[in-house]
């Protein structure tokens, strides 16, 4: 049970993020089917029939995903409640959040069965009613349901927020497929125009609800940088602005189509693809918010602006590592070993991964972590610079992805000094520690970078989809960094670290989107994107070089 408790916090964020994605796609598919695909199907001819089938399929499979994710959430929450409080599993399943979760599962099942059984002919009114019930149940699992003050208005805002996300972001996958099915200016114009209207409604819902929740959950400017909740709200706002910019560009394309049916639409298609990635990353940031209390509930021990400025004051990078044996855990283990020898006893472990305790840290641990980040920054800056040289025509620089192998090896050795090969903990045993698990995940992503992108750059890999691995993994890494947690007991220190990691995450997501556009977008737009993402890599590297924990 202690292992489950250690993993629960992080797993709940990941599963909740997947739940939001599935819910938004399922409901967004229903709304797209009801208000775009069906009304326009006749005027689109054969393409309209295919759009109907595609939309029904997206919504049905997303509803299945929603059922699975919500079932995992309810099961984990019930197990943790039963294991930590004097409750039976049956009583835990009777909690308000568990009941709301089970209602969501039932709604997902109804949507899936209706669409798998009847396809696009499934009854529209029934699908819309079930979708609204799903949204009500989802609203009852948010922070708003637990508030004692302003509960009604916060519940209404949470409902509106999720509705807007479903109508806009959740409908984009169906929109992308619809654009691919249509092959003439008339079809692109009416599909783009109708979805533009739907998106504007979704944006309005999000803006109004976000304003309400910002006032009642955040409350003040200093709470934005002074609390974990505020930092994540700021990250969401940054991604939302990016989505608005992409949506505005697409609305311009729709306007051109009204004047000229032969106007090119490739940019609208590619921007919509990027919107999916940014929107899904935003959903994981929203999931992270559920793991921390609203800013208004943390009125003391906030990070001050002076502390933020001091922590981010430029200093020369630390390129000298402390010795391994002076780190807190190795030093403690050596002490325990010596005491055990003196007492002729078996030495206890200084730290047990997944045991429910945070590892001890000292000044040497801080120096070790800073050294790791700074050398990682050197790798990333070199990668960005070589990618820029390659973009400028230096053919020899095309081998820059090989540096990712060096970065992966460095991170594997240094990220967790208590783990083999530097420490005494076994690799598999250490994965019980959620921070180690996250570090190993990032190492795996780095290796994927290297393998696929080097084969694309140096080997001329003919498989066009292989080139998409790099932007996808970059964006996934950025989204994962938004959920990354550090095993530090000091709340202020943990938040100051999060303040440095959030810009890294946003820059990684932007770099992944730019590389995607370079590959998928022809002409001047693709060429510009090809210069943007290496610059973002250099920026990420410079942020790592300036990283500090003290």
Buried (B, 14 or more C-beta within 10 A) or exposed (E): EEBBBBBBEBBBBBBBBBBBBBBBBBBBBBBBBBBBBBEBBEEBEEBBBBBBBBBBBBBBBBBBBBBBBBBBBBBBBBBBBBBEEEBEEEBBBEBEBBBBBBBBBBBBBBBBBBBBEEBBEBEBEEBBEBBBBBBBBBBBBBBBBBBEEBEEBBBBBBBBBBBBBBBBBBBBBBBBBBBEBBEEBEBBBBBBBBBBBBBBBBBBBBBBBBEBBBBBBBBBEBBBBBBBBBBBBBBBBBBBEBBBEBBEBBBEBBBBBEEEEEBBBBBBBBBBBBBBBBBBBBBBBBBBBBBBBBBBEBEEEBBEEEBBEEBBEEEEBBEEBBEBEBBBBBBBBBEBBEEEEEEEEEBEBBBBBBBEEBBBBBEBBBBBBBBBBBBBBBBBBBBBBBBBBBBEEEEEBBEBBBBBBBBBEBBBBBBBBBBBEBBBBEEEBBBBBBBBBBBBBBBBBBBBBBBBBBBBBBEEBEEEEBBBBBBBBBBBBBBBBBBBBBBBEEBBBBBBBBBBBBBBBBBBBBBBBBBBBBBBBEEEBBEEBBBBBBBBBBBBBBBBBBBBBE
